[in-house]
Amino acid sequence: MSFLSTPLRQHITAISEQNDTPFFVYDLDALYAHLKPLTEQFVVKLWYAVKANPLSKVIQTLDKAGFDFDVASSGELDQVLRQGVAANRVLNTGPAKSKKQIQHFLSQGVRTFVAESLNQVAWLNQAATEHQVQLRILLRVQLRWPDGEKNPLGGDSLTPFGLGLEEWQQLRIQDYPALNFVGLHIFQWGNMLSTEKLAELWSQMITPLTNLAEQLGFTCQILDLGGGLGIPYTTDADRLAWPKLVDALATIKAAAGVEELWMELGRYAVGEIGHYVNPVVEQKLNYGEHQLIVAGGINHVLRPAVTNQAFPGELLRQSSAPSQDFLVHGPLCTALDSLGKHSLPEDINEHDWVVFSQCGAYGYTESMPFFLCHELPAEYVIEQGQVVCVRKSQNAASYLV
């Protein structure tokens, strides 16, 4: 089974005939068709986690579909605002909110923040007082799971995201008059493909979170569940069903007794509409293993090295040759530059292209593009059936000083 439709394969083939270096393609028509049903419900408010893919055309499509925007840096904020999104539709998350960044966000009109520490609460109150504004604040809570249960985001290890229950209990909200504490934020898992498991995790959170709000003395109007909704990276993997998820979320919302339920979707929103197209350099046999060397690697798609999970890959052209397993390697001088093991036709050669799919999230902007001074990849979008190059490939001379 292929991740490429016939029209998409034809578009990518046409683009490859004009290129000799790797490129990304984002199908915005497929993106909008996927997004629109997500917002056609009244259970959960959806924000787009810009870290997943900050491309302007992607942000514009999310905006058109009715999403608001979760940003975690000044750069992400500026990119969102440049697309015509109003600052009152921005939520600031992220563990590294410096005093300088907070001032920048307030100067641009952002008024809703997720606080990750006691310091951030104090800095937000100070900045809000200086600007003579009132801010909406959600406190991010990091829970430890009992009975050996693994936190799917960070295992049992400590993460920089938020504070534990005991640490937040030191907060005296009356000391921060410029802040309106409206809710709690919890997000500790990634790429979940089971609605039942998500519902179980969400259910476990309700009691400790509502107890914390009561202890701190504020009404929890908003419960923010973060993201974590997964997409399949193999054709036989499970796939989340949105209607079933909405039903589970409605149950959680009622049990928590909150006015609003929020989620920040990244991978689930855009992951399936991106493709990384990579020319083959050569194949070789080495110690009995078939190896395939391609022109781009973790300098363009780092995720396989970080997660030990490959993006699904397939040969762009049609082939009737038998398939065999290839270990696929990029061009960098490090053994880390591996794009995984892939079953590909044995006649693959230096004139071919491999297409890696499911790359719409955590692709190029999560990579390490400058190592070894290779070209930066071009980026294309498909919009209303037309292919547009939004960024041309750049050689090293354009960025080296």
C-alpha positions as CSV (number, residue, x, y, z in Angstrom):
1,M,0.0,0.0,0.0
2,S,1.3,3.5,-0.9
3,F,1.0,6.8,0.9
4,L,0.9,8.5,-2.5
5,S,-2.3,9.0,-4.5
6,T,-1.9,8.8,-8.3
7,P,-2.4,12.6,-8.8
8,L,0.1,13.3,-6.0
9,R,2.7,11.0,-7.5
10,Q,2.2,12.7,-10.9
11,H,2.8,16.1,-9.3
12,I,6.0,14.9,-7.5
13,T,7.3,13.3,-10.6
14,A,6.9,16.6,-12.5
15,I,8.7,18.5,-9.8
16,S,11.5,15.9,-9.7
17,E,12.1,16.4,-13.4
18,Q,13.0,20.1,-12.7
19,N,15.3,19.3,-9.7
20,D,18.5,17.4,-8.9
21,T,18.4,18.0,-5.1
22,P,16.0,17.0,-2.4
23,F,12.7,18.9,-1.9
24,F,9.6,18.9,0.3
25,V,6.0,18.9,-1.1
26,Y,2.9,19.9,1.1
27,D,-0.5,19.1,-0.2
28,L,-2.6,22.0,1.0
29,D,-5.8,20.8,-0.7
30,A,-5.5,17.5,1.3
31,L,-4.7,19.5,4.5
32,Y,-7.8,21.7,4.3
33,A,-10.0,18.6,3.6
34,H,-8.5,17.0,6.7
35,L,-8.7,20.1,8.9
36,K,-12.2,21.3,8.2
37,P,-14.1,18.4,9.9
38,L,-11.9,18.8,13.0
39,T,-13.3,22.3,13.7
40,E,-17.0,21.3,13.0
41,Q,-17.8,20.4,16.6
42,F,-18.4,22.3,19.9
43,V,-16.5,20.0,22.4
44,V,-12.9,21.2,22.2
45,K,-11.2,24.4,21.1
46,L,-8.4,23.7,18.7
47,W,-5.1,25.5,18.5
48,Y,-2.3,24.7,16.0
49,A,1.1,23.9,17.5
50,V,3.2,26.0,15.1
51,K,6.4,24.1,16.1
52,A,5.1,21.2,13.9
53,N,5.5,23.2,10.7
54,P,5.7,27.0,10.6
55,L,5.5,27.4,6.8
56,S,3.5,30.4,5.9
57,K,1.2,28.5,3.5
58,V,0.5,25.9,6.2
59,I,-0.4,28.6,8.7
60,Q,-2.7,30.3,6.2
61,T,-4.5,27.0,5.6
62,L,-4.9,26.3,9.4
63,D,-6.3,29.9,9.7
64,K,-8.8,29.3,6.9
65,A,-9.9,26.1,8.6
66,G,-10.7,27.9,11.9
67,F,-7.7,27.0,14.1
68,D,-6.1,29.4,16.5
69,F,-2.4,29.3,17.2
70,D,-0.1,27.9,19.9
71,V,3.4,29.6,19.6
72,A,6.5,28.9,21.7
73,S,9.0,31.5,20.6
74,S,9.2,35.1,19.3
75,G,10.0,33.8,15.9
76,E,6.9,31.7,15.7
77,L,4.8,34.6,17.0
78,D,6.1,37.0,14.3
79,Q,5.5,34.4,11.6
80,V,1.9,33.9,12.7
81,L,1.2,37.6,12.9
82,R,2.7,38.1,9.4
83,Q,0.0,35.8,8.1
84,G,-2.7,38.3,9.3
85,V,-3.7,36.4,12.4
86,A,-4.8,38.6,15.3
87,A,-2.8,38.5,18.5
88,N,-5.9,37.6,20.5
89,R,-5.9,34.2,18.7
90,V,-2.4,33.3,20.0
91,L,-1.6,31.1,23.0
92,N,2.0,31.3,24.3
93,T,3.4,27.9,25.5
94,G,6.9,26.6,26.0
95,P,9.3,26.2,28.9
96,A,11.7,29.1,28.1
97,K,9.7,32.3,28.5
98,S,12.4,34.9,29.3
99,K,11.5,38.4,30.5
100,K,12.5,39.7,27.1
101,Q,10.2,37.3,25.3
102,I,7.3,38.0,27.6
103,Q,7.7,41.7,26.9
104,H,7.7,41.1,23.2
105,F,4.5,39.0,23.3
106,L,2.7,41.7,25.4
107,S,3.9,44.4,23.0
108,Q,2.4,42.5,20.1
109,G,-1.0,42.1,21.9
110,V,-0.8,38.5,23.2
111,R,-2.9,38.1,26.4
112,T,-3.1,34.3,27.0
113,F,-0.1,32.4,28.4
114,V,0.7,28.9,29.8
115,A,3.0,29.5,32.8
116,E,5.6,26.8,33.3
117,S,7.2,27.9,36.6
118,L,6.8,30.2,39.6
119,N,9.4,32.6,38.0
120,Q,7.2,32.8,34.9
121,V,4.2,33.7,37.0
122,A,6.1,36.5,38.7
123,W,7.5,37.8,35.4
124,L,4.2,37.7,33.6
125,N,2.6,39.6,36.5
126,Q,5.3,42.2,36.4
127,A,5.1,42.7,32.7
128,A,1.3,42.9,32.7
129,T,1.4,45.5,35.5
130,E,3.9,47.6,33.4
131,H,1.6,47.3,30.3
132,Q,-1.5,47.9,32.4
133,V,-3.2,44.8,31.1
134,Q,-4.8,41.7,32.5
135,L,-3.5,38.3,31.3
136,R,-5.2,34.9,31.2
137,I,-3.0,32.3,32.7
138,L,-3.0,28.5,32.6
139,L,-0.6,26.6,34.8
140,R,1.2,23.7,33.2
141,V,1.2,20.6,35.5
142,Q,3.7,17.8,35.2
143,L,2.3,14.6,36.8
144,R,4.2,11.5,37.9
145,W,2.4,8.3,37.1
146,P,1.8,5.6,39.8
147,D,2.4,1.8,39.6
148,G,5.2,2.0,37.1
149,E,3.0,3.6,34.5
150,K,5.3,5.3,31.9
151,N,4.8,8.9,30.9
152,P,4.9,8.5,27.1
153,L,6.6,11.9,26.6
154,G,9.5,11.5,28.9
155,G,9.3,8.1,30.6
156,D,9.9,8.4,34.3
157,S,12.5,11.2,33.8
158,L,12.0,14.8,34.8
159,T,11.1,17.1,31.9
160,P,11.3,21.0,31.8
161,F,7.6,21.2,31.1
162,G,5.6,22.8,33.9
163,L,5.8,21.9,37.6
164,G,4.6,19.1,39.8
165,L,1.6,19.4,42.1
166,E,3.6,20.0,45.2
167,E,5.6,22.8,43.6
168,W,2.5,24.6,42.3
169,Q,0.9,24.4,45.7
170,Q,3.4,27.0,46.9
171,L,1.8,29.6,44.6
172,R,-0.2,32.3,46.2
173,I,-2.4,33.6,43.4
174,Q,-3.5,36.7,45.4
175,D,0.0,38.0,45.1
176,Y,-0.4,38.4,41.3
177,P,-3.3,40.8,40.7
178,A,-2.5,41.4,37.0
179,L,-3.1,37.7,36.3
180,N,-6.4,35.9,35.9
181,F,-5.8,32.2,36.6
182,V,-8.3,30.5,34.3
183,G,-7.1,26.9,33.9
184,L,-4.6,24.1,33.9
185,H,-2.5,22.6,31.1
186,I,-1.3,19.0,31.0
187,F,0.5,17.3,28.1
188,Q,2.8,14.4,28.7
189,W,2.6,12.0,25.7
190,G,3.4,11.9,22.1
191,N,2.0,10.2,18.9
192,M,-0.7,8.2,20.6
193,L,-2.7,6.0,18.2
194,S,-5.2,4.5,20.7
195,T,-8.4,6.5,21.7
196,E,-8.9,4.1,24.6
197,K,-5.4,4.8,25.9
198,L,-5.8,8.6,25.5
199,A,-9.1,8.5,27.3
200,E,-7.6,6.4,30.2
201,L,-4.7,8.9,30.5
202,W,-7.1,11.9,30.4
203,S,-9.4,10.3,33.0
204,Q,-6.4,9.8,35.4
205,M,-5.6,13.5,35.3
206,I,-9.0,14.9,36.3
207,T,-8.9,14.4,40.0
208,P,-5.3,15.7,40.7
209,L,-5.9,18.7,38.5
210,T,-9.2,19.7,39.9
211,N,-7.9,19.2,43.4
212,L,-4.9,21.6,42.6
213,A,-7.2,24.3,41.3
214,E,-9.3,24.0,44.5
215,Q,-6.2,24.2,46.7
216,L,-4.9,27.3,44.9
217,G,-8.3,28.9,45.2
218,F,-9.4,29.5,41.6
219,T,-12.1,28.0,39.4
220,C,-10.7,25.9,36.6
221,Q,-12.6,27.2,33.7
222,I,-10.3,25.7,31.0
223,L,-8.6,22.3,30.9
224,D,-5.9,22.2,28.2
225,L,-5.0,18.6,27.2
226,G,-2.1,19.7,24.9
227,G,-1.7,17.4,21.9
228,G,-0.2,13.9,21.5
229,L,-2.6,12.6,18.9
230,G,-0.7,10.4,16.5
231,I,-0.5,9.5,12.9
232,P,0.6,6.2,11.4
233,Y,4.2,5.8,10.1
234,T,3.5,2.4,8.5
235,T,0.6,1.5,6.3
236,D,-0.6,-1.2,8.7
237,A,-0.6,0.9,11.9
238,D,-3.7,1.9,13.8
239,R,-5.3,5.2,12.9
240,L,-7.3,7.5,15.3
241,A,-10.9,8.2,14.4
242,W,-11.8,11.8,15.1
243,P,-15.6,11.2,15.9
244,K,-14.6,8.6,18.5
245,L,-12.0,11.0,19.9
246,V,-14.6,13.8,20.2
247,D,-16.9,11.5,22.1
248,A,-14.1,10.7,24.5
249,L,-13.3,14.3,24.9
250,A,-16.9,15.2,25.7
251,T,-16.8,12.6,28.5
252,I,-13.6,14.1,29.9
253,K,-15.0,17.6,29.7
254,A,-18.2,16.7,31.6
255,A,-16.2,14.8,34.2
256,A,-13.8,17.7,34.8
257,G,-16.7,20.2,35.0
258,V,-14.9,22.8,32.9
259,E,-16.4,25.5,30.6
260,E,-13.8,24.9,27.9
261,L,-11.6,22.1,26.8
262,W,-8.5,23.0,24.7
263,M,-6.1,21.0,22.6
264,E,-3.0,22.0,20.6
265,L,-2.6,19.8,17.5
266,G,0.6,19.6,15.6
267,R,1.4,16.3,14.1
268,Y,-2.2,15.2,13.9
269,A,-3.1,18.4,12.0
270,V,-0.4,18.5,9.4
271,G,1.8,15.4,9.6
272,E,0.1,13.4,6.8
273,I,0.2,16.1,4.1
274,G,4.0,16.5,3.7
275,H,6.5,14.5,1.6
276,Y,10.2,14.6,1.4
277,V,11.6,13.7,-2.1
278,N,15.2,12.5,-2.2
279,P,17.4,11.5,-5.1
280,V,19.4,8.3,-4.9
281,V,23.1,8.5,-5.1
282,E,23.9,4.8,-5.2
283,Q,23.2,1.3,-3.8
284,K,25.8,-1.0,-2.6
285,L,26.3,-4.4,-0.9
286,N,28.2,-4.2,2.4
287,Y,28.7,-7.2,4.7
288,G,25.7,-8.9,3.2
289,E,23.5,-5.8,3.7
290,H,22.0,-3.8,0.9
291,Q,22.7,-0.1,1.5
292,L,21.1,2.8,-0.3
293,I,22.9,6.2,-0.2
294,V,20.6,9.2,-0.8
295,A,21.3,12.9,-1.3
296,G,19.6,14.2,1.8
297,G,19.4,12.8,5.3
298,I,19.1,14.1,8.9
299,N,20.2,17.5,7.6
300,H,16.7,17.6,6.2
301,V,14.7,15.1,8.3
302,L,16.2,14.5,11.8
303,R,13.3,12.7,13.3
304,P,14.4,9.1,12.4
305,A,17.7,9.6,14.3
306,V,15.9,11.1,17.3
307,T,13.0,8.6,17.6
308,N,14.5,5.5,15.9
309,Q,11.3,5.5,13.8
310,A,11.6,6.0,10.0
311,F,9.4,8.1,7.8
312,P,7.7,5.6,5.4
313,G,9.6,5.5,2.1
314,E,8.8,4.3,-1.4
315,L,10.3,4.5,-4.9
316,L,8.8,7.4,-6.9
317,R,8.6,5.5,-10.2
318,Q,6.6,2.3,-10.7
319,S,8.7,-0.9,-10.8
320,S,7.9,-4.5,-11.3
321,A,11.2,-5.7,-9.8
322,P,11.1,-7.8,-6.6
323,S,11.5,-5.8,-3.4
324,Q,14.3,-6.2,-0.9
325,D,15.3,-4.5,2.3
326,F,17.7,-1.5,2.1
327,L,19.4,0.3,4.9
328,V,19.0,4.0,3.8
329,H,21.7,6.5,4.6
330,G,22.0,10.2,4.0
331,P,25.2,12.1,2.9
332,L,26.5,13.2,6.3
333,C,29.8,11.9,7.8
334,T,28.2,10.3,10.8
335,A,26.6,7.0,11.4
336,L,23.6,8.8,12.9
337,D,22.6,9.8,9.4
338,S,20.3,6.8,8.9
339,L,16.7,7.1,7.5
340,G,15.8,3.5,8.5
341,K,15.3,0.2,6.8
342,H,12.9,0.2,3.8
343,S,11.6,-2.4,1.4
344,L,12.3,-1.1,-2.1
345,P,12.5,-2.6,-5.6
346,E,15.9,-4.2,-6.1
347,D,16.4,-2.3,-9.4
348,I,16.6,1.1,-7.7
349,N,19.5,3.1,-9.0
350,E,21.2,6.5,-9.2
351,H,18.6,7.9,-11.5
352,D,15.8,7.3,-9.0
353,W,14.0,9.2,-6.3
354,V,12.7,8.0,-3.0
355,V,9.6,9.7,-1.5
356,F,9.4,9.8,2.3
357,S,5.8,10.5,3.4
358,Q,4.1,11.6,6.7
359,C,6.7,14.5,6.8
360,G,4.3,17.4,7.2
361,A,5.2,17.7,10.9
362,Y,8.6,17.7,12.5
363,G,10.4,17.6,9.1
364,Y,12.6,20.3,7.8
365,T,12.5,22.8,10.6
366,E,13.4,20.1,13.2
367,S,16.5,19.1,11.2
368,M,20.2,20.1,11.2
369,P,20.5,21.7,7.8
370,F,24.0,23.3,7.9
371,F,26.1,20.2,8.8
372,L,28.4,19.4,6.0
373,C,27.3,22.4,3.9
374,H,24.8,20.6,1.7
375,E,22.0,22.3,-0.2
376,L,18.9,23.5,1.7
377,P,15.9,21.7,0.2
378,A,13.3,23.5,-1.9
379,E,9.7,23.6,-0.7
380,Y,6.6,23.2,-2.8
381,V,2.9,23.4,-2.1
382,I,-0.1,22.0,-4.0
383,E,-3.0,24.5,-3.7
384,Q,-6.2,24.3,-5.8
385,G,-4.5,21.6,-7.9
386,Q,-1.5,23.9,-8.8
387,V,2.1,23.3,-7.8
388,V,3.9,26.4,-6.5
389,C,7.5,26.7,-5.3
390,V,7.5,28.7,-2.1
391,R,11.3,28.4,-1.5
392,K,14.0,27.4,-3.9
393,S,16.9,25.2,-3.1
394,Q,19.9,27.1,-1.7
395,N,23.5,26.1,-1.9
396,A,26.0,26.6,0.9
397,A,27.3,29.9,-0.5
398,S,24.0,31.5,0.4
399,Y,24.4,30.9,4.1
400,L,28.1,30.5,4.9
401,V,30.1,33.5,6.0
